[in-house]
Amino acid sequence: MWISKGVEVIVMDSVEKLEKLSGAKVFDLHRQNIDHITVPSTRGPEFGVLRRIDDVFDCWFASGSMPYAYIHYPFENVELFEKKIPGLFVAEGLDQTRGWFVSLLLEPS
C-alpha cells in the first residue's frame, strides 16, 4: 500500500501497476528493493508523492506454526513431532504455500 499523509491510498495489486504508477522498473518485490519507490499523487504535483507504508503485519505468521501447533508440540507429542517434521505435503494455493514457507524461514525478533 502506498499512502500520502493519510489522505490518498493506492493498493498495488501487481508489479505492472507499481511500475506504471511510479515509472520505476521493479525486479524484486522484497521490501528493501521497493521502499524507496514513490508514486506521484493523482490529485496533482502540489500534493506530493505516495510512499509505501512502513508497518505491514506478516499475515502468514500463524501458518508457520502449523507443524508445531497441530500436535500441541512442545507441550506433548515430542517423539511424534521429531518423526514427522518436516512435513512432506502442504495443500494450499500457490500464493499461500509460498507464504507458509516464507514464514517458516523468518526468524522471530
C-alpha positions in Angstrom: 0.0 0.0 0.0 1.2 3.5 -0.9 -0.1 6.4 1.0 0.2 10.2 1.1 -0.2 11.7 4.6 -3.2 9.5 5.3 -5.3 11.1 2.6 -4.7 9.1 -0.6 -4.2 5.4 -0.6 -3.2 3.1 -3.5 -3.1 -0.7 -3.2 -0.6 -2.2 -5.6 -2.0 -5.5 -6.9 0.6 -6.1 -9.5 4.2 -5.3 -10.4 2.8 -3.8 -13.6 0.7 -1.4 -11.7 3.6 -0.3 -9.4 5.8 0.2 -12.5 3.2 2.1 -14.4 2.3 4.5 -11.5 5.9 5.0 -10.3 7.8 4.9 -13.5 10.3 2.6 -11.8 11.4 -0.8 -13.0 10.7 -3.4 -10.4 12.9 -6.5 -10.3 12.3 -7.8 -6.8 9.3 -7.2 -4.5 11.3 -7.6 -1.3 10.8 -4.6 1.0 14.4 -3.4 0.7 14.0 -3.2 -3.0 10.8 -1.2 -3.2 10.7 1.0 -0.1 12.4 3.9 -2.0 9.8 3.9 -4.8 7.3 6.7 -4.7 4.1 7.4 -6.7 3.0 10.9 -7.7 -0.3 11.9 -6.2 -3.3 11.6 -8.6 -4.5 14.9 -7.1 -1.6 16.8 -8.6 2.1 17.6 -8.0 1.2 20.1 -5.2 0.1 17.1 -3.1 3.5 15.4 -3.2 4.1 11.7 -3.5 2.8 8.5 -2.0 5.2 6.2 -0.1 4.9 2.6 0.8 3.5 2.2 4.3 6.1 1.0 6.8 4.1 -1.3 9.0 2.7 -4.4 7.4 1.9 -7.3 9.6 3.0 -10.6 8.2 -0.3 -12.3 7.8 1.4 -15.7 7.2 2.9 -15.8 10.7 0.2 -18.1 12.1 0.5 -20.5 9.2 4.2 -21.1 10.1 3.2 -22.5 13.4 1.0 -25.3 11.9 3.6 -28.1 12.1 4.0 -27.4 15.8 0.6 -26.5 16.9 -1.5 -29.2 15.3 0.1 -31.8 17.6 0.5 -29.5 20.6 4.3 -29.5 20.4 6.4 -28.8 22.5 3.9 -29.5 25.3 3.3 -33.0 24.3 3.9 -35.5 21.4 7.6 -34.7 21.2 8.5 -38.0 19.7 5.8 -37.8 17.1 6.9 -34.3 16.2 10.5 -35.4 15.7 9.5 -38.3 13.5 7.1 -36.3 11.3 8.9 -33.0 10.8 9.5 -31.6 8.3 6.1 -32.0 6.7 6.1 -33.5 3.2 2.9 -32.0 1.8 1.1 -28.7 2.0 -2.3 -28.4 0.4 -2.9 -24.7 -0.2 -3.0 -22.3 -3.1 0.4 -21.4 -4.7 0.4 -18.0 -3.0 -0.5 -19.4 0.4 2.1 -22.2 0.0 4.8 -19.6 -0.7 3.7 -17.5 2.3 3.7 -20.5 4.5 7.3 -21.5 3.6 8.5 -17.9 3.8 7.1 -17.7 7.3 9.0 -20.8 8.3 12.2 -19.1 7.3 11.7 -15.9 9.2 13.4 -15.5 12.5 11.4 -14.1 15.3 12.8 -10.7 16.5 
